[in-house]
Amino acid sequence: MKTKTNAATAPLADPADAFGAAVGGIWKSMAGLNLPLQQLAQIQTDYIKSATDVWNQAIHRLQAEPDATPSALGDRRFGSEAWAANPAAALTAQLYLLNAKALMQLADSVDGDAKTKARVRFAVQQWIDAASPSNFLALNPEAMKKALDTQGESIATGVQHLLEDLRKGHVSQTDESVFEVGRNVATTAGDVVFENELFQLIEYKPLTAKVHQRPMLFVPPCINKFYILDLQPENSVIRYTVEQGHRVFVMSWRNPDESLVHKTWDDYIEQGPLTAIRTVQAISGEETINTLGFCVGGTILATALAVLAARGKQPAHSVTLLTTLLDFASTGILDIFIDETMVQMREMTLGEQAPGGPGLLKGKELAATFSFLRPNDLVWNYVVGNYLKGETPPPFDLLYWNGDSTNLPGPMYCWYLRHTYLQNELEKPGALTVCGEKVDLGSIEAPFFIYGSREDHIVPWTAAYASVPLLKGKRRFVLGASGHIAGVINPPAKGKRSHWTNDKLPASAEAWFEGAVEHPGSWWTQWTDWLAPLGGKLVSAPKSPGSAKFKAIEPAPGRYVKAKA
């Protein structure tokens, strides 16, 4: 960006020494950006005044009340008594928080387009979070006190944890030794009744004497493992759906290795949900089935159904889309990573035309990217606990699943990046050709249940709502509290959170919310009440899985989900 020379703005310059020290390591990276001169001066003035106040208050406490405990800092990283009881540590934390505030004000004042401003803000926030004094042993009084109290044992244990995580290739967010897929996560009873090189199809054992005649197919995301929908019996979407009397089939995507490196988006559609739909139809003997897609699984499911519609087939009696993007115009924080240069770089290194041939997008890279979207919660919190304090993180099924990453074939991933996130072509009727067919989401003839999570940072709820005008069937939109995962995995028995409903579907998400009614508890009951009449009449539950042609291969959850990236 060229430097502006008008009176309204000025390039970043070196202001007062104290302010320059606050900018620190990111100063050079922002040197080519512009700030409005008036805002820059105000930020500088406010910073120097606040820094002076902090310093004077610290001196006053030491002189007048040397035994007084500093007031709470209002940040959980510095919330322990050890920080408040140590005047030097408290002052360090106060100055850090002051510097962080000034840096974010600086980032917010950058003169540029919305994407540039978002990128600057993200980069500055990453630097701020990494530079917290709580992340350094010598500056963390809580970690130092523990080291003294344990005679150095906490440090030795922390080093051991660090070496173990280096071997595993990721920061441990939970005690992974506690969990085993098929033993205490993904335990709902069922059988694998079909498999190909991309997925296994699991049919779950009925839990009721009678089941709805029309079966249900779940299409989970392929960027992580299906058992997010089957963590524990008490919070399993799969088990809950089976308990409601539905005959449930779930796709378990294979964790790709080098043998699948050439697979494309077309392969994932044709050999994935298109094959799964045909198989469920054949096993159940039903022409139409109920379907559900979660996150990227919803994008894949909707694409597959549009391909079938182009072929004159309408196999979906209903479609449920959970935190799904069909219109990629507003993708939240992920948008800052996507531009033509980035996509071209991926295509040149991982795509079909890569000089060395296609590659795999490693699951660890995806997992690290998602973790650094919330670095304090998902990275630095564990650096401090695991390594500086030598603590073992508590067992948590959701975080175990979060660390159980999956790879993606480069060609498939590159196509997805370019045609959805970058060019947003899926929402344009006929703009994309998939499996030889022009894709038109509006051609899918089925009722839709569309769910968004209000605090979702991966699929913003307003972006989930943007699916509504793209689809022509009867539609229902429900909004849940919390985020991308916790909002979805919210069983009614827990009585947690809340959800919003509005039978009207105005043009904008904001207008929908203005007319919505909040209800306590889980949204699951809204969904099962909607789904029940779509399941058809009740019939005797099948006594064995599969059919004469599709026999049980192995017990659920199958071997595909157990393969590590």
C-alpha positions in Angstrom: 0.0 0.0 0.0 1.4 3.4 -1.0 2.0 5.9 1.7 -0.6 8.7 1.7 0.6 12.2 2.2 -2.6 14.1 2.8 -3.3 15.8 6.0 -5.7 13.2 7.3 -3.3 10.3 7.5 0.4 9.7 8.1 2.5 6.5 7.8 3.5 4.9 11.0 6.4 6.8 12.6 8.4 6.3 15.7 6.5 8.3 18.4 7.5 8.6 22.1 10.0 6.1 23.3 7.6 4.5 25.7 5.0 4.0 23.0 7.6 2.7 20.6 8.6 0.1 23.2 5.0 -1.1 23.4 4.8 -1.7 19.7 8.0 -3.8 19.9 8.4 -6.7 17.5 5.5 -6.0 15.2 6.6 -2.5 14.4 8.4 -3.3 11.2 5.7 -5.6 10.0 3.3 -2.7 10.1 5.6 -0.1 8.6 3.9 -0.1 5.2 0.5 0.6 6.6 -1.2 3.9 7.4 -2.9 5.3 10.4 -5.0 8.4 10.7 -2.7 11.0 12.2 -5.3 12.2 14.8 -6.0 8.6 16.0 -2.3 7.9 16.3 -1.7 10.9 18.4 -4.7 10.1 20.6 -3.5 6.5 21.1 -0.1 7.7 22.0 -1.4 10.3 24.5 -3.7 7.8 26.2 -0.9 5.2 26.4 1.6 7.6 28.0 -1.0 8.8 30.5 -2.1 5.3 31.4 1.5 4.0 31.7 2.3 6.9 34.0 -0.7 6.2 36.2 0.2 2.5 36.5 3.8 3.4 37.4 2.7 6.0 40.0 0.2 3.7 41.6 2.9 1.0 41.9 5.3 3.4 43.5 2.6 4.7 45.9 1.7 1.1 47.0 5.4 0.3 47.7 6.0 3.5 49.7 2.7 4.0 51.5 1.3 0.5 51.8 4.2 -2.0 51.1 2.1 -4.9 52.3 -1.0 -4.1 50.3 -2.1 -6.6 47.7 -2.6 -5.1 44.2 -6.1 -5.0 42.9 -7.4 -7.8 40.6 -6.2 -7.5 37.0 -9.4 -8.6 35.4 -7.7 -11.3 33.2 -7.8 -15.0 34.1 -4.2 -15.5 33.0 -3.2 -13.3 36.0 -6.0 -14.3 38.3 -4.2 -16.4 40.9 -3.0 -15.0 44.2 0.6 -15.5 43.2 0.3 -12.7 40.7 -1.4 -10.3 43.1 1.0 -11.1 45.9 4.1 -10.2 43.8 4.3 -6.5 43.2 6.8 -6.9 40.3 4.7 -9.6 38.6 1.6 -7.5 39.1 3.3 -4.5 37.5 4.6 -6.6 34.6 1.0 -7.9 34.0 -0.5 -4.4 34.2 2.0 -3.0 31.7 1.5 -6.0 29.4 -2.3 -5.5 29.4 -1.8 -1.8 28.8 0.5 -2.5 25.9 -1.9 -5.1 24.5 -4.7 -2.5 24.6 -2.6 0.1 22.8 -1.5 -2.4 20.1 -5.1 -3.5 19.4 -6.2 0.2 19.2 -3.3 0.7 16.7 -4.4 -2.4 14.7 -8.1 -1.2 14.7 -7.0 2.2 13.4 -5.1 0.9 10.3 -6.3 2.6 7.1 -7.2 -0.1 4.7 -9.9 -2.4 3.4 -11.9 -4.7 5.7 -9.8 -7.8 4.9 -6.5 -5.9 5.4 -7.7 -4.6 8.8 -8.9 -8.1 9.8 -5.5 -9.6 8.9 -3.6 -6.9 10.8 -5.8 -7.4 13.8 -5.4 -11.1 13.7 -1.6 -10.9 13.4 -1.3 -8.4 16.2 -3.6 -10.5 18.5 -1.4 -13.5 17.8 1.7 -11.6 18.8 0.1 -10.2 21.9 -1.1 -13.6 23.1 2.3 -15.2 22.5 4.1 -12.3 24.4 2.0 -12.7 27.6 4.3 -12.8 30.7 2.3 -15.8 31.9 3.9 -17.8 29.0 7.4 -17.5 30.4 8.7 -19.3 33.4 10.9 -16.5 34.7 7.9 -14.0 34.5 5.2 -16.3 35.9 5.1 -16.2 39.7 2.5 -19.0 39.9 4.8 -21.4 37.9 7.9 -20.3 39.9 6.1 -20.9 43.2 5.0 -24.3 42.2 8.6 -25.1 41.1 9.8 -24.1 44.6 7.0 -25.9 46.4 7.8 -29.2 44.5 11.6 -28.7 44.7 11.8 -28.6 40.9 9.6 -31.6 40.2 7.0 -29.5 38.3 9.7 -28.3 35.9 11.0 -31.8 35.4 7.5 -33.0 34.7 6.9 -30.1 32.4 10.0 -30.9 30.3 8.8 -34.5 30.1 5.4 -33.3 28.8 7.1 -31.1 26.3 9.2 -33.9 25.0 6.1 -36.2 24.7 4.2 -33.5 22.8 7.2 -32.9 20.5 7.1 -36.6 19.7 3.3 -36.4 19.1 3.6 -33.2 17.1 0.9 -31.2 19.0 0.2 -29.6 22.3 -1.8 -32.0 24.4 -5.2 -30.4 25.4 -6.3 -33.4 27.4 -5.0 -36.6 29.0 -5.1 -38.6 25.8 -4.2 -41.8 27.6 -7.7 -42.0 29.2 -9.5 -42.3 25.9 -9.7 -45.0 23.2 -12.0 -44.9 20.2 -14.5 -47.8 20.5 -13.9 -48.3 24.3 -15.1 -45.0 25.9 -15.7 -42.7 23.0 -17.7 -43.8 19.8 -19.4 -46.6 21.8 -22.9 -46.6 20.4 -23.5 -50.2 19.2 -23.7 -50.9 15.5 -22.0 -52.5 12.5 -20.1 -51.5 9.4 -22.2 -52.7 6.6 -20.4 -51.3 3.6 -16.9 -49.8 2.8 -15.0 -48.5 -0.1 -11.6 -46.7 -0.2 -13.1 -43.4 1.1 -15.6 -44.4 3.8 -17.2 -47.0 5.9 -21.0 -47.0 6.3 -22.2 -47.8 9.9 -25.7 -49.0 10.7 -26.5 -48.5 14.4 -28.4 -51.1 16.4 -32.0 -50.1 17.2 -32.8 -49.1 20.8 -36.5 -49.3 20.3 -38.8 -52.2 19.4 -40.2 -50.2 16.5 -38.4 -47.8 14.1 -39.5 -45.3 11.6 -39.7 -46.9 8.2 -37.7 -44.2 6.5 -33.9 -44.5 7.4 -31.6 -41.6 8.4 -28.1 -41.0 6.9 -25.6 -38.8 8.6 -22.8 -37.2 6.5 -20.2 -35.9 9.0 -17.3 -33.6 8.0 -14.3 -35.2 6.4 -11.9 -32.8 8.0 -12.2 -34.5 11.3 -13.7 -37.8 12.7 -17.4 -38.7 12.9 -17.4 -39.5 16.5 -17.9 -35.9 17.5 -21.5 -37.0 17.0 -20.9 -40.0 19.3 -18.6 -38.9 22.2 -20.3 -40.4 25.2 -23.7 -42.1 25.6 -25.1 -39.0 27.4 -24.0 -36.5 24.7 -24.2 -38.6 21.6 -26.3 -37.1 18.7 -26.2 -40.6 17.1 -27.5 -42.4 20.2 -30.1 -39.8 20.8 -31.4 -40.1 17.2 -31.5 -43.9 17.5 -33.4 -43.6 20.8 -36.0 -41.5 19.0 -36.8 -44.6 16.9 -34.8 -43.7 13.7 -32.9 -46.3 11.8 -29.5 -44.5 11.6 -26.6 -44.9 9.2 -23.5 -42.8 9.5 -20.5 -42.3 7.1 -17.1 -42.8 8.7 -14.6 -41.1 6.4 -11.2 -42.8 5.9 -8.2 -40.9 7.2 -6.3 -40.4 3.8 -2.8 -41.7 3.3 -0.5 -41.5 0.3 -2.7 -44.1 -1.5 -5.5 -41.5 -1.7 -3.4 -38.5 -2.6 -5.0 -38.1 -6.0 -8.6 -38.0 -4.8 -10.6 -35.0 -6.0 -13.8 -33.2 -4.9 -15.7 -35.2 -7.5 -14.3 -38.4 -6.0 -15.5 -37.4 -2.6 -19.0 -36.7 -3.9 -19.4 -39.7 -6.1 -17.7 -42.3 -3.9 -18.9 -40.6 -0.7 -22.6 -39.6 -0.2 -23.8 -40.6 -3.6 -22.6 -44.2 -2.9 -23.9 -44.0 0.7 -27.3 -42.9 -0.4 -27.6 -45.8 -2.9 -26.4 -48.2 -0.2 -28.9 -47.0 2.4 -31.7 -47.2 -0.2 -30.7 -50.8 -1.1 -30.4 -52.0 2.5 -33.7 -50.3 3.7 -35.7 -50.8 0.5 -36.8 -47.2 0.7 -36.7 -44.8 -2.2 -36.3 -41.8 -0.1 -34.3 -41.3 3.1 -33.8 -38.5 5.7 -30.3 -36.9 5.6 -28.1 -34.8 7.9 -24.9 -33.0 7.1 -22.6 -31.4 9.7 -20.2 -28.6 8.9 -18.3 -29.5 5.7 -20.4 -32.7 5.6 -23.4 -30.5 5.0 -21.6 -28.8 2.1 -20.8 -32.2 0.7 -24.3 -33.5 1.2 -26.0 -30.5 -0.4 -23.6 -30.8 -3.4 -24.4 -34.5 -3.8 -28.1 -33.9 -3.6 -27.9 -31.2 -6.3 -25.9 -33.6 -8.5 -28.7 -36.2 -8.1 -31.3 -33.6 -8.8 -29.5 -32.8 -12.1 -29.8 -36.5 -12.9 -33.5 -36.4 -12.2 -33.3 -38.1 -8.8 -34.7 -36.7 -5.5 -33.7 -39.3 -2.8 -33.8 -36.9 0.2 -37.1 -36.8 2.1 -35.6 -34.2 4.4 -32.2 -32.5 4.8 -30.7 -31.3 8.1 -27.8 -28.9 7.8 -25.8 -28.2 11.0 -23.4 -25.3 11.1 -23.0 -25.6 7.3 -21.7 -23.1 4.7 -23.4 -23.0 1.3 -22.9 -19.3 0.7 -19.3 -18.5 1.4 -19.6 -14.7 1.1 -19.0 -14.3 4.9 -16.8 -16.9 6.5 -15.8 -15.1 9.6 -12.2 -15.3 10.8 -11.2 -18.0 8.2 -11.6 -15.4 5.5 -8.3 -13.7 6.5 -6.4 -16.8 5.3 -8.0 -17.0 1.8 -6.9 -15.0 -1.2 -5.7 -15.8 -4.7 -2.1 -16.0 -3.7 -2.7 -18.4 -0.9 -4.9 -20.7 -3.0 -2.4 -20.7 -5.9 0.4 -21.6 -3.4 -1.7 -24.6 -2.2 -2.5 -25.6 -5.8 1.3 -25.5 -6.7 2.3 -27.6 -3.6 -0.7 -29.9 -3.1 -2.9 -29.8 -6.1 -3.2 -32.0 -9.2 -0.8 -29.8 -11.1 1.9 -29.6 -8.4 5.4 -30.1 -9.9 6.1 -33.0 -7.6 2.6 -34.5 -7.9 -0.4 -34.1 -5.5 0.2 -34.1 -1.8 -1.7 -34.5 1.4 -2.8 -31.6 3.6 -1.6 -32.9 7.0 -4.1 -33.1 9.7 -1.7 -31.6 12.2 -1.6 -28.4 10.1 -5.4 -28.2 10.0 -5.5 -28.8 13.8 -2.9 -26.1 14.5 -4.7 -23.6 12.3 -8.0 -24.1 14.2 -6.3 -24.0 17.5 -4.6 -20.7 16.8 -8.0 -19.2 16.0 -8.4 -19.2 19.8 -4.8 -19.3 21.0 -5.2 -18.4 24.6 -7.8 -21.1 25.2 -6.4 -23.8 22.9 -2.6 -23.2 22.8 -1.0 -20.9 25.5 -3.3 -22.2 28.3 -1.8 -25.7 27.8 1.8 -24.4 27.3 1.5 -22.8 30.7 -0.2 -25.8 32.4 1.6 -28.6 30.7 5.1 -27.3 30.5 5.6 -24.4 33.0 3.6 -26.0 35.8 4.1 -29.7 34.9 0.3 -30.4 35.1 -1.5 -33.1 33.2 -4.6 -31.6 31.5 -7.8 -33.2 32.7 -9.6 -35.8 30.5 -12.1 -34.2 28.2 -13.7 -36.2 25.4 -14.3 -33.2 23.1 -10.7 -32.1 23.3 -9.5 -35.7 22.7 -11.5 -35.7 19.5 -10.2 -32.3 18.6 -6.6 -33.6 18.8 -7.5 -36.7 16.7 -6.7 -35.0 13.4 -7.3 -36.2 9.8 -5.4 -35.6 6.5 -7.0 -34.4 3.3 -6.0 -35.2 -0.3 -4.5 -32.1 -1.9 -6.6 -32.0 -5.1 -9.9 -32.3 -3.1 -8.8 -29.6 -0.6 -7.5 -27.2 -3.3 -10.8 -27.5 -5.3 -12.8 -26.8 -2.2 -10.7 -23.7 -1.3 -10.9 -22.2 -4.7 -14.5 -22.8 -5.7 -16.1 -22.2 -2.3 -14.1 -20.0 0.0 -12.3 -18.0 -2.7 -14.8 -17.8 -5.6 -18.1 -18.6 -3.8 -19.5 -20.5 -6.7 -21.6 -23.1 -4.9 -24.4 -20.6 -4.2 -24.6 -19.6 -7.9 -26.9 -21.9 -9.9 -25.0 -23.7 -12.7 -21.7 -22.1 -11.9 -20.1 -25.3 -10.8 -19.9 -28.7 -12.6 -19.5 -31.6 -10.2 -19.5 -35.3 -11.2 -20.4 -34.1 -14.7 -23.5 -32.2 -13.6 -24.3 -28.5 -13.2 -25.0 -27.8 -9.5 -28.1 -25.9 -8.5 -28.9 -26.1 -4.8 -32.4 -24.7 -5.5 -33.2 -27.9 -7.4 -33.2 -30.0 -4.2 -36.9 -30.9 -3.5 -37.0 -31.5 0.2 -37.8 -29.7 3.5 -34.7 -28.3 5.2 -33.8 -27.9 8.9 -31.0 -25.4 9.1 -29.1 -24.9 12.4 -26.5 -22.3 13.3 -24.6 -21.6 16.6 -24.7 -18.0 17.8 -21.0 -17.8 18.9 -19.6 -20.0 16.0 -16.3 -18.5 14.8 -15.9 -21.1 12.0 -19.4 -20.9 10.5 -20.9 -17.6 11.7 -24.6 -18.1 12.3 -25.4 -15.3 9.9 -23.5 -17.3 7.2 -25.5 -20.5 8.2 -28.7 -18.4 7.8 -27.5 -17.4 4.3 -28.4 -20.9 3.1 -32.1 -20.1 3.6 -32.6 -18.1 0.3 -30.5 -20.7 -1.7 -32.9 -23.5 -1.0 -36.5 -23.8 -2.3 -38.1 -26.5 -0.1 -39.9 -25.8 3.1 -37.3 -24.4 5.5 -36.9 -24.1 9.2 -34.0 -22.2 10.9 -33.0 -22.7 14.5 -30.3 -20.9 16.3 -28.4 -22.4 19.3 -26.2 -20.8 21.9 -22.5 -21.3 22.2 -20.0 -22.3 19.4 -19.3 -24.5 16.5 -19.1 -27.8 18.5 -20.5 -27.0 22.0 -23.6 -25.5 20.4 -24.3 -28.6 18.4 -23.4 -31.2 21.1 -26.0 -30.0 23.7 -28.2 -32.9 24.9 -31.6 -32.0 26.4 -30.9 -33.9 29.6 -28.1 -31.5 30.6 -30.5 -28.5 30.6 -27.8 -26.2 29.3 -27.8 -23.1 27.2 -30.7 -22.0 25.1 -31.9 -21.7 21.5 -34.0 -19.3 19.4 -36.8 -20.0 16.9 -38.8 -17.9 14.5 -41.2 -19.4 12.0 -40.8 -16.5 9.7 -37.7 -16.3 7.3 -37.0 -12.7 6.5 -34.3 -11.7 4.1 -31.6 -10.9 6.7 -30.3 -12.9 9.6 -30.5 -9.9 11.8 -34.2 -9.4 11.0 -34.8 -13.1 11.8 -33.2 -12.7 15.2 -35.2 -9.6 16.1 -38.4 -11.6 15.7 -37.0 -14.8 17.3 -38.1 -16.3 20.7 -35.5 -17.6 23.1 -36.2 -21.0 24.7 -34.2 -22.6 27.6 -32.3 -25.8 26.9 -31.2 -27.8 23.9 -32.4 -27.3 20.3 -32.4 -31.1 19.8 -36.0 -31.5 20.7 -37.0 -28.9 18.1 -35.2 -31.0 15.5 -36.6 -34.4 16.6 -40.1 -32.9 16.7 -39.6 -31.7 13.1 -38.1 -35.0 12.0 -40.5 -37.5 13.5 -43.4 -37.1 11.0 -40.8 -37.3 8.1 -39.7 -40.7 9.3 -42.8 -42.5 8.0 -44.8 -45.1 9.9 -43.4 -47.2 12.7 -42.3 -50.8 11.8 -40.6 -53.6 13.6 -36.9 -52.9 14.1 -34.6 -55.0 12.0 -33.2 -57.9 13.9 -29.8 -57.8 12.1 -27.7 -55.1 10.4 -27.4 -54.6 6.7 -29.1 -57.0 4.2 -28.4 -60.2 2.3 -26.2 -58.2 -0.1 -24.7 -55.9 2.5 -23.6 -58.0 5.4 -21.9 -56.8 8.6 -18.2 -56.4 8.1 -17.1 -55.5 11.6 -18.5 -53.8 14.8 -18.9 -50.1 15.0 -17.0 -47.7 15.1 -15.0 -49.7 12.5 -11.3 -49.5 11.7 -11.3 -46.4 9.5 -11.9 -44.0 12.4 -9.1 -45.5 14.4 -6.4 -44.6 11.8 -4.2 -41.8 13.0 -3.0 -38.9 10.8 
